[in-house]
């Protein structure tokens, strides 16, 4: 696929790196010459120096025969104009744009094809708000991924002593679960090494476990793997930007929420928009302020400013003072790995979350949703089964009949409103939403081909 990426910032660079390793023809456009040189030294891509929305610059990038344009500059307006130009002048088939301002994204009619022809609208702030709210909804979860309009969820959790299943063989899970509930373990990572779960696999303390279940069954499965955390009531947010404001708006109905915001004018503005949240003016790295606001009694301390260093410092201080759970947004991937191995409970990478939302539109076959796992090394995929036994490699076939790539597993099927935990003899039907765990990105193309419908399908 020929892809033009407009913008070589943190998100654009991460997207370029992810796609360049999948045999795509990538061209990156940016006005920062030094940044483009750095990218070319790191990966096999073309680069074009210039303003992303200028037609002549886009032509030099090969926009005329591009399959996809992804506009990821720091300017919403440039991204929107670039997609308009790509459609009007060059008829690029698929156009993706990052648009952050709610003043634009709230206007649904604005992005219809006859107005601003953007096929896929990416709002990192909205994605991060949804992601963090899921982590707060399920205390103890390290990652929560939605499939089939939230009917099924894949959850990452660390097994701890006291969990009913820890030290037990997996086949005993069914004996513990409440009537009508079911779950499937997709993968176990032990000391960083993948273990494909089988009935006689024994869960050990500190294992990183990924499991799929219907949304209603998630708490019951989590109880199997770790002692139940007490409900989250007190949440403190450091950073009053769009993410902080939107997250507070979601949480304040059922939680006691405080926001720390450094800018007095911004603090006043969000205080007027929120009904129950307490807004404090101050610096989240100020240990005295955290102490005065009783951070030690906070259930979740979430740091979401734009400054990685401030986020890390504030998080470490809060954890040392006794905050129960600390979630931190960190942009530099090297910092993410460093922090998750230390005192911070969860380090969230905006780039990885954004990439997951993009990949579903780049994958071939009937790929509906993609979640990036293990820093992009693995993926969880939702694919729709189309066709019949003659035109499809999956429809009408049992799980054991499928030619799945090594290590790839089908962990569940969503059929209508039902979440089906699969077994070897489960037969896939047309229109099933199939959830797969792919531990190695090198296997992605084989999975895509598996769900492609042959030309005989009409």
SVG drawing of the C-alpha trace seen along z (x, -y; Angstrom):
<svg xmlns="http://www.w3.org/2000/svg" viewBox="-28 -34 49 64">
<polyline fill="none" stroke="black" stroke-width="0.4" points="0.0,0.0 1.3,-3.5 0.8,-5.8 1.6,-9.5 2.0,-10.6 1.7,-14.4 3.6,-15.4 6.7,-13.9 5.9,-14.6 5.7,-12.0 2.5,-10.4 3.5,-10.7 6.9,-9.2 5.5,-6.3 2.9,-5.6 5.5,-5.7 7.7,-3.3 4.8,-0.8 3.7,-0.9 7.2,-0.8 7.8,2.5 4.8,4.0 6.1,3.7 4.2,0.5 5.6,-2.3 5.8,-5.2 6.4,-8.9 6.6,-11.4 6.1,-15.2 7.2,-17.8 8.7,-21.2 11.4,-20.2 14.4,-19.1 16.4,-17.7 13.4,-15.6 13.1,-14.1 16.8,-13.2 16.5,-11.4 13.5,-9.4 15.3,-8.4 18.3,-7.2 16.0,-5.0 13.7,-3.4 13.3,-2.8 11.0,-5.7 10.9,-8.6 10.7,-12.1 9.6,-15.4 10.4,-18.8 7.6,-21.4 4.2,-22.5 1.9,-19.5 -1.2,-21.1 0.5,-22.6 -0.6,-20.8 2.9,-21.0 4.4,-19.5 1.9,-16.8 2.6,-16.0 6.3,-15.6 5.2,-13.1 3.4,-11.1 -0.1,-11.9 -1.5,-11.3 -1.2,-7.6 -1.4,-7.2 -3.8,-4.7 -4.0,-6.5 -3.2,-9.9 -2.8,-10.3 -2.7,-13.9 -1.1,-14.1 0.4,-17.5 0.1,-19.6 -2.6,-21.8 -6.2,-20.6 -6.8,-23.2 -3.8,-21.9 -5.0,-18.3 -8.5,-19.2 -7.4,-21.2 -4.9,-18.5 -7.6,-15.9 -9.9,-18.2 -7.1,-18.7 -6.2,-15.0 -9.9,-14.3 -10.7,-17.2 -7.4,-17.4 -6.1,-13.9 -9.0,-11.6 -7.0,-9.7 -9.3,-6.7 -8.9,-7.0 -8.2,-10.0 -7.4,-10.0 -6.9,-13.1 -6.1,-13.9 -8.5,-16.6 -8.2,-17.5 -10.3,-20.5 -13.8,-19.7 -15.0,-22.8 -14.6,-20.8 -15.2,-17.2 -18.6,-18.1 -19.9,-19.2 -20.7,-15.9 -22.0,-17.4 -18.7,-19.1 -17.0,-15.9 -19.4,-14.6 -17.9,-13.9 -19.6,-17.0 -18.0,-19.3 -14.7,-18.1 -14.1,-14.6 -12.3,-12.8 -13.0,-9.0 -11.4,-8.5 -11.4,-11.1 -8.7,-10.5 -9.1,-12.4 -6.2,-11.4 -7.8,-13.2 -11.0,-11.2 -9.2,-7.9 -7.1,-8.6 -10.1,-9.7 -11.9,-6.4 -8.8,-4.3 -8.2,-5.8 -11.8,-5.7 -11.7,-1.9 -8.8,-1.5 -10.6,-3.3 -13.8,-1.2 -11.8,2.0 -9.4,1.5 -6.5,3.8 -6.6,3.9 -3.5,2.8 -5.2,2.6 -8.9,2.9 -9.7,3.3 -13.3,3.2 -14.6,5.4 -18.0,5.6 -19.3,2.3 -18.1,3.1 -20.0,6.4 -16.7,8.2 -13.5,7.0 -9.9,8.2 -8.3,7.4 -4.6,7.5 -4.1,8.1 -1.2,9.2 -1.9,12.4 -1.4,11.9 -1.3,14.2 -4.8,14.6 -6.4,15.0 -8.5,18.1 -6.9,19.4 -3.3,18.6 -1.4,21.9 -4.2,23.8 -4.6,25.4 -6.6,23.4 -9.3,26.0 -10.5,25.3 -11.6,21.8 -15.0,23.1 -15.6,24.5 -15.2,21.1 -17.1,18.9 -20.7,18.0 -23.4,19.8 -23.7,18.6 -20.3,16.8 -17.3,17.9 -13.9,16.5 -10.9,17.5 -7.3,16.8 -5.7,15.5 -2.1,15.3 0.2,15.4 3.5,13.6 5.9,14.9 9.2,12.9 8.5,11.4 8.1,14.8 4.9,15.8 3.0,18.9 0.0,20.1 -2.6,21.2 -3.8,24.8 -6.0,26.6 -3.2,27.9 -1.3,24.6 -0.7,23.4 -1.1,19.6 1.8,18.3 2.1,15.1 3.2,12.1 2.1,13.6 0.7,11.0 -2.5,12.5 -4.7,11.5 -8.3,12.8 -11.5,12.3 -15.0,12.2 -18.3,10.6 -18.3,7.2 -20.6,8.3 -18.3,11.1 -15.0,9.1 -15.2,8.5 -15.8,12.2 -12.7,13.3 -10.5,10.6 -11.4,12.1 -10.0,15.4 -6.6,13.8 -6.1,11.4 -7.8,10.3 -10.6,7.9 -9.6,4.3 -11.9,2.0 -14.0,-0.3 -12.4,-3.6 -14.0,-6.6 -11.4,-9.4 -9.7,-10.4 -7.1,-13.2 -6.2,-14.4 -3.0,-16.4 -3.6,-18.5 -6.7,-20.4 -6.4,-20.1 -9.0,-18.5 -8.3,-15.0 -8.5,-16.1 -11.6,-18.1 -13.4,-15.3 -12.3,-12.6 -13.5,-14.7 -16.9,-15.2 -17.2,-11.4 -16.1,-10.6 -17.7,-13.3 -21.1,-11.6 -19.9,-8.6 -16.5,-9.7 -15.0,-12.4 -12.8,-14.2 -10.1,-16.9 -8.1,-18.5 -4.8,-20.3 -4.2,-22.9 -1.2,-25.3 -2.8,-28.0 -5.3,-30.1 -7.3,-31.1 -7.7,-27.5 -8.5,-26.4 -11.3,-29.0 -12.6,-28.0 -12.9,-24.3 -14.4,-24.9 -17.3,-26.7 -17.8,-23.8 -17.8,-21.1 -20.5,-20.7 -19.0,-18.7 -15.2,-18.5 -12.9,-20.5 -10.4,-22.5 -7.1,-23.6 -4.6,-26.1 -1.1,-24.7 1.9,-22.8 1.5,-19.0 5.2,-18.6 4.8,-20.6 5.1,-18.0 3.6,-20.3 0.5,-20.8 0.1,-17.0 0.5,-16.6 -2.1,-19.3 -4.6,-17.7 -4.1,-14.3 -2.8,-12.4 -2.1,-9.5 -5.8,-8.9 -6.4,-9.0 -7.5,-5.8 -6.2,-6.9 -3.8,-9.7 -3.7,-10.3 -1.1,-12.6 -2.0,-13.9 0.0,-17.1 1.9,-17.6 5.3,-17.4 6.8,-13.9 9.3,-15.0 6.7,-16.7 4.4,-13.7 7.1,-11.3 8.2,-13.5 4.7,-14.1 3.8,-10.4 6.8,-9.2 6.1,-11.7 2.4,-10.7 3.3,-7.0 5.9,-7.6 3.4,-9.5 0.9,-6.6 -1.4,-7.1 -3.0,-3.7 -2.8,-3.6 -0.9,-6.0 -1.6,-6.3 0.7,-8.5 0.7,-9.6 4.2,-9.4 4.9,-10.3 8.5,-9.0 8.4,-5.2 11.8,-4.8 10.3,-6.4 7.2,-4.1 9.3,-0.9 11.4,-2.5 8.5,-3.7 6.4,-0.5 9.3,1.4 9.5,-1.0 7.0,-2.7 4.4,-3.9 1.5,-1.4 0.5,-2.2 2.3,-4.3 0.0,-5.1 1.5,-5.8 -0.8,-8.1 1.0,-7.0 0.3,-3.3 -3.4,-4.0 -3.6,-6.2 -1.9,-3.6 -4.4,-1.0 -7.2,-3.1 -5.5,-3.7 -4.5,-0.1 -8.1,1.1 -8.3,-1.1 -5.0,0.1 -5.3,3.8 -6.6,5.8 -9.5,8.3 -12.5,7.7 -10.6,6.2 -13.0,4.2 -10.8,3.3 -7.1,3.5 -5.5,3.0 -1.7,2.7 -0.2,4.8 3.2,5.2 4.5,1.9 3.4,2.8 4.9,6.3 1.6,8.0 -2.0,7.2 -5.6,8.1 -7.8,8.1 -11.5,8.2 -12.3,9.6 -15.8,10.1 -16.4,13.4 -18.0,12.9 -19.0,15.3 -19.8,19.0 -17.7,22.2 -17.0,21.9 -15.7,18.3 -14.3,18.0 -11.5,19.8 -13.2,19.4 -17.0,19.5 -18.6,22.9 -15.4,24.3 -14.5,25.3 -11.6,23.7 -9.5,26.8 -9.9,26.8 -8.5,23.3 -4.9,22.7 -4.0,20.2 -0.4,18.8 1.7,20.3 0.9,18.8 -2.2,17.0 -5.3,18.0 -9.0,17.3 -10.2,16.4 -13.8,15.5 -16.7,14.8 -19.4,12.2 -22.5,13.4 -25.4,11.0 -25.6,10.1 -23.9,13.3 -20.2,13.6 -19.1,17.1 -15.9,18.4 -14.6,20.8 -13.4,24.4 -11.7,26.6 -15.1,27.6 -16.7,24.2 -17.9,23.4 -17.6,19.9 -20.8,18.5 -21.2,15.6 -21.2,12.2 -19.5,13.5 -17.1,10.9 -14.0,13.0 -11.5,11.9 -7.9,13.1 -4.7,12.7 -1.7,12.3 1.6,12.5 3.9,11.7 3.1,8.8 4.9,10.8 1.8,13.0 -0.6,10.1 -0.7,10.6 -1.5,14.3 -4.4,13.4 -5.6,10.8 -5.6,13.3 -7.5,15.7 -10.4,13.4 -10.4,12.1 -13.4,13.3 -12.5,14.9 -13.6,13.3 -16.4,15.8 -18.2,14.2 -21.0,11.8"/>
</svg>
